[in-house]
C-alpha cells in the first residue's frame, strides 16, 4: 500500500497536469493573431539583410490589425452569401504575386518611418500571401 506522502505526490501531480491541460484549452487565439505570429516567425527566419533584425513580437503585433481587415472581409463575404467557390478563388488571388507586390509596407528604423515598395523575398512574400488568404478564409468560415 502506498504511503500517504506518495499518494499526496501523485494527487498533486495529477492536479497540476489537469490545470495545465485546462489552461491550454482556454488560451485560444484569433485567426489574425495566429497567422501574424506565423508570418513574423517566417520573416525573422528568412531575413534578407545581415544588418537587419526583425523583432518577432513587434512584427506579429503590428500584423494583427492588417490581417483583421481580411478576416472582416471574409465575414462580410459570407454574410453577403458569396459562394464558397468564389471565396476560395478570392483567397487564391490574395496569394498572387501581383497582389502582394501592390502592397506597400512601412518600416521604422532609428525612430524614422520609411515607405517601401521594394518587393520582399519570395519566402516572405509567400508567407504573407498565406497569412492573408488563410485569415480571409477563416473569416469566411466563421472561425474567430
Secondary structure, DSSP 8 states (H G I E B T S, - for coil): ---HHHHHHHHHHHHHHHHHHHHHHT----HHHHHHHHHHHHHHHT-S-TT----HHHHHHHHHHHHHHHHHHHHHHHHTT--HHHHHHHHHHHT-HHHHHH--EEEEETTEEEEE-----HHHHHHHHHHHHHHHHHHHHT--
